[in-house]
Amino acid sequence: MKNYRVYAKNNLDFNVVQYGYRKCLPNFGEKPHIWSNFLFHYVHSGKGVLYIDGCKMPVGKNQGFLIFPGQIANYIADSTDPFEYSWVEFFGNSAKNLMSSSPLSPKKPIIDDPDNKIGKAISDIIDAGDMSNAMLMSRFWAFVDTLSTETVPDITPTDLYIEKAITYIGENIGKPTTVQDVCRHLNISRNYFCVIFTEKMGISPKRYILDCHMEMALELLKRSDYSVSEIANIVGYDKQSKFTKAFTRYMGKSPSTYRKAL
């Protein structure tokens, strides 16, 4: 196994969290996990199974798969022909826009690569090992280019503020994030931010933050064995009572009642 990590947030558009390679043992698997960043895997040989938000999908040689931020996902190597894969994890303000130019989506996370173009591009990253940030980003952009099916759309200053806000909210889903926290991060006024966010997204930033916390809570109540107290902590509430009150207002029933009715 090779694993390289890059933690410095040197680039607002993209930051590579880690990249690496693994030749799996039979039945090797990751536990279900809520991913906060984009995570791309490329299967060089063998096969396995990908689970995303409750859906089971087989993956094999010359295929790649992308886990999107906020998804509950894990993957398991085949018992007789375990996969060998490379991966790269990344995030950034333009990541979502660039991934939208690829055929990949949360509902269609697998891409075929019969010509091995994607495989070669990701191998160029892994095989270089530790490298300078300039070289890493050069090779990373070459990899992204193999996924793209169209040119990257222009991003207006307003769009960039919205993208930065969404990224910040997603990265801090486990904290009691407020609208003022987002404005402080963006260094813009609350009134201006609320106007542009509501016009672009169709809902207020306060409601968007609440939706993000509650949607994750709903997924955890449905698909995990975490207690209500643990879920409250995961989605940014320091007290279970606060979470229960907010959830009950949001759904019309308590978390425990909601789970029992599933």
C-alpha positions as CSV (number, residue, x, y, z in Angstrom):
1,M,0.0,0.0,0.0
2,K,1.2,3.5,-0.9
3,N,-0.4,6.6,0.7
4,Y,0.5,10.2,0.3
5,R,-1.2,13.1,2.1
6,V,-1.3,16.8,1.2
7,Y,-3.0,18.9,3.9
8,A,-1.9,22.4,3.2
9,K,-4.8,24.5,1.8
10,N,-2.8,26.2,-0.9
11,N,-5.4,26.4,-3.6
12,L,-8.9,27.9,-3.4
13,D,-10.0,25.9,-6.4
14,F,-8.7,22.5,-5.5
15,N,-6.9,20.9,-2.5
16,V,-5.7,17.4,-2.7
17,V,-6.2,15.7,0.7
18,Q,-4.6,12.4,-0.1
19,Y,-3.7,10.0,-2.9
20,G,-2.5,6.4,-2.9
21,Y,-2.6,2.9,-4.1
22,R,-3.7,-0.4,-2.5
23,K,-3.7,-4.1,-3.6
24,C,-6.6,-5.5,-1.5
25,L,-6.8,-8.8,0.3
26,P,-10.0,-10.9,-0.3
27,N,-13.0,-9.3,1.3
28,F,-11.1,-6.2,2.4
29,G,-13.5,-3.4,3.0
30,E,-14.2,0.1,4.4
31,K,-16.9,0.6,6.9
32,P,-19.8,2.8,5.9
33,H,-18.7,6.4,6.2
34,I,-20.1,9.9,5.5
35,W,-17.6,11.5,3.2
36,S,-17.0,15.2,3.5
37,N,-14.8,15.5,0.3
38,F,-14.8,14.1,-3.2
39,L,-13.1,10.7,-3.3
40,F,-12.2,9.0,-6.7
41,H,-11.1,5.4,-7.0
42,Y,-9.7,3.7,-10.1
43,V,-9.8,-0.1,-10.4
44,H,-6.6,-1.4,-12.1
45,S,-7.5,-5.1,-11.8
46,G,-9.9,-7.4,-9.9
47,K,-13.3,-6.5,-8.8
48,G,-15.5,-5.5,-5.8
49,V,-18.7,-3.9,-4.7
50,L,-19.5,-0.3,-4.1
51,Y,-22.3,0.8,-1.7
52,I,-23.5,4.4,-1.9
53,D,-26.6,5.7,0.0
54,G,-28.0,2.1,0.2
55,C,-27.4,1.2,-3.5
56,K,-25.1,-1.8,-4.3
57,M,-23.0,-1.5,-7.5
58,P,-20.4,-3.9,-8.9
59,V,-17.1,-2.3,-10.0
60,G,-14.2,-3.9,-11.9
61,K,-11.1,-3.4,-14.0
62,N,-10.8,-0.2,-16.0
63,Q,-13.7,1.5,-14.1
64,G,-13.5,4.4,-11.8
65,F,-16.0,5.6,-9.2
66,L,-16.6,8.9,-7.4
67,I,-18.0,9.4,-3.9
68,F,-19.5,12.8,-3.5
69,P,-19.4,14.9,-0.3
70,G,-22.2,14.0,2.1
71,Q,-22.8,10.5,0.8
72,I,-22.8,7.4,3.0
73,A,-20.5,5.0,1.1
74,N,-18.2,2.0,1.5
75,Y,-16.6,-0.6,-0.8
76,I,-15.6,-4.2,-0.4
77,A,-13.1,-6.3,-2.4
78,D,-14.3,-9.5,-4.1
79,S,-13.6,-12.8,-2.2
80,T,-11.8,-14.5,-5.1
81,D,-10.6,-11.7,-7.3
82,P,-10.0,-8.7,-5.0
83,F,-9.5,-5.3,-6.7
84,E,-6.3,-3.3,-6.9
85,Y,-7.0,0.4,-7.0
86,S,-5.6,3.9,-6.8
87,W,-7.4,6.8,-5.3
88,V,-7.3,10.6,-4.9
89,E,-9.3,12.7,-2.4
90,F,-9.9,16.3,-3.0
91,F,-12.1,19.4,-2.3
92,G,-12.3,23.0,-3.2
93,N,-14.5,25.9,-4.3
94,S,-14.6,24.8,-8.0
95,A,-14.6,21.0,-7.4
96,K,-18.4,20.8,-7.8
97,N,-18.4,22.8,-11.0
98,L,-15.7,20.7,-12.5
99,M,-17.2,17.4,-11.6
100,S,-20.5,18.6,-13.2
101,S,-18.6,18.7,-16.5
102,S,-18.0,14.9,-16.2
103,P,-20.5,12.1,-16.7
104,L,-20.3,11.3,-13.0
105,S,-23.1,12.2,-10.6
106,P,-24.3,11.1,-7.1
107,K,-26.8,8.8,-8.9
108,K,-24.3,7.6,-11.5
109,P,-20.9,7.4,-9.7
110,I,-19.2,4.9,-12.0
111,I,-17.3,5.7,-15.2
112,D,-15.9,3.2,-17.8
113,D,-12.3,3.7,-19.1
114,P,-11.8,1.1,-21.9
115,D,-8.8,3.1,-23.3
116,N,-7.1,3.4,-19.8
117,K,-6.8,7.2,-20.2
118,I,-8.1,7.9,-16.7
119,G,-6.1,5.0,-15.3
120,K,-2.9,6.4,-16.8
121,A,-3.6,9.9,-15.5
122,I,-4.2,8.7,-11.9
123,S,-1.2,6.4,-12.1
124,D,1.0,9.4,-13.1
125,I,0.0,11.0,-9.8
126,I,0.5,7.9,-7.6
127,D,3.8,6.8,-9.3
128,A,5.4,10.2,-8.6
129,G,5.0,9.7,-4.9
130,D,5.7,12.8,-2.8
131,M,6.1,15.9,-5.0
132,S,5.9,19.6,-5.0
133,N,2.5,21.3,-5.0
134,A,3.1,22.7,-8.4
135,M,3.8,19.2,-9.9
136,L,0.9,17.7,-8.0
137,M,-1.6,20.2,-9.3
138,S,-0.3,19.8,-12.8
139,R,-0.8,16.1,-12.7
140,F,-4.1,16.5,-10.9
141,W,-5.5,18.8,-13.6
142,A,-4.4,16.3,-16.3
143,F,-6.4,13.7,-14.4
144,V,-9.5,16.0,-14.1
145,D,-9.3,16.6,-17.9
146,T,-9.7,12.9,-18.6
147,L,-13.1,13.1,-16.7
148,S,-14.4,16.2,-18.4
149,T,-16.7,16.1,-21.3
150,E,-17.0,19.9,-21.8
151,T,-15.2,23.1,-21.0
152,V,-15.5,24.5,-17.5
153,P,-18.2,27.2,-17.2
154,D,-17.2,30.7,-16.2
155,I,-17.8,31.5,-12.6
156,T,-19.0,34.9,-11.6
157,P,-18.0,36.6,-8.4
158,T,-21.5,36.0,-7.0
159,D,-21.3,32.3,-8.0
160,L,-17.9,32.0,-6.3
161,Y,-19.3,33.4,-3.1
162,I,-22.1,30.8,-3.2
163,E,-19.7,28.0,-4.0
164,K,-17.4,29.0,-1.2
165,A,-20.3,29.2,1.2
166,I,-21.6,25.7,0.2
167,T,-18.1,24.3,0.6
168,Y,-17.7,25.9,4.0
169,I,-21.1,24.6,5.2
170,G,-20.3,21.1,4.0
171,E,-16.9,21.0,5.5
172,N,-18.3,22.2,8.9
173,I,-21.4,20.0,8.9
174,G,-20.3,18.6,12.3
175,K,-20.3,22.1,13.9
176,P,-23.1,24.5,15.0
177,T,-22.5,26.7,11.9
178,T,-24.4,30.0,11.7
179,V,-25.0,32.4,8.8
180,Q,-22.7,34.8,10.6
181,D,-19.9,32.2,10.6
182,V,-20.3,31.8,6.8
183,C,-20.2,35.6,6.3
184,R,-17.1,35.9,8.5
185,H,-15.4,33.2,6.4
186,L,-16.4,35.0,3.1
187,N,-15.6,38.4,4.6
188,I,-18.8,39.9,3.2
189,S,-21.8,41.5,4.9
190,R,-24.7,39.4,6.2
191,N,-27.3,41.4,4.3
192,Y,-25.5,41.1,1.0
193,F,-24.8,37.4,1.5
194,C,-28.5,36.6,2.4
195,V,-29.7,38.4,-0.7
196,I,-27.4,36.7,-3.2
197,F,-27.7,33.3,-1.6
198,T,-31.5,33.4,-1.6
199,E,-31.7,34.6,-5.2
200,K,-29.3,31.9,-6.4
201,M,-30.5,29.0,-4.2
202,G,-34.2,29.8,-3.8
203,I,-34.0,29.4,0.0
204,S,-32.3,31.5,2.8
205,P,-28.8,30.5,4.0
206,K,-30.2,29.8,7.4
207,R,-32.7,27.3,5.9
208,Y,-30.0,25.8,3.7
209,I,-27.8,25.2,6.8
210,L,-30.7,23.6,8.7
211,D,-31.5,21.4,5.6
212,C,-27.9,20.1,5.4
213,H,-27.9,19.2,9.1
214,M,-31.3,17.6,9.0
215,E,-30.8,15.7,5.8
216,M,-27.6,14.1,7.2
217,A,-29.5,13.3,10.4
218,L,-32.2,11.6,8.4
219,E,-29.7,9.5,6.6
220,L,-28.0,8.5,9.8
221,L,-31.3,7.6,11.5
222,K,-32.2,5.4,8.4
223,R,-28.9,3.8,7.7
224,S,-26.7,3.7,10.8
225,D,-26.8,2.2,14.3
226,Y,-25.7,5.5,15.9
227,S,-27.7,6.6,18.9
228,V,-29.7,9.8,18.8
229,S,-27.1,11.4,21.1
230,E,-24.3,10.4,18.7
231,I,-26.2,11.6,15.7
232,A,-26.8,14.9,17.4
233,N,-23.1,15.3,17.9
234,I,-22.2,14.3,14.4
235,V,-24.5,16.9,12.8
236,G,-23.3,19.7,15.0
237,Y,-25.4,19.9,18.1
238,D,-23.7,20.0,21.5
239,K,-26.8,18.7,23.4
240,Q,-29.2,16.0,22.4
241,S,-32.1,18.1,23.7
242,K,-31.3,20.9,21.2
243,F,-31.1,18.4,18.4
244,T,-34.4,16.7,19.3
245,K,-36.2,20.0,19.5
246,A,-34.8,21.2,16.1
247,F,-35.5,17.8,14.5
248,T,-39.1,17.7,15.9
249,R,-39.8,21.2,14.5
250,Y,-38.4,20.1,11.2
251,M,-40.0,16.7,10.8
252,G,-43.1,17.0,13.0
253,K,-41.8,14.0,15.1
254,S,-38.9,13.3,17.4
255,P,-35.8,11.4,16.1
256,S,-36.7,8.3,18.1
257,T,-40.3,8.3,16.8
258,Y,-39.0,8.8,13.2
259,R,-36.6,5.9,13.5
260,K,-39.2,3.5,15.0
261,A,-41.5,4.3,12.1
262,L,-39.0,3.2,9.5
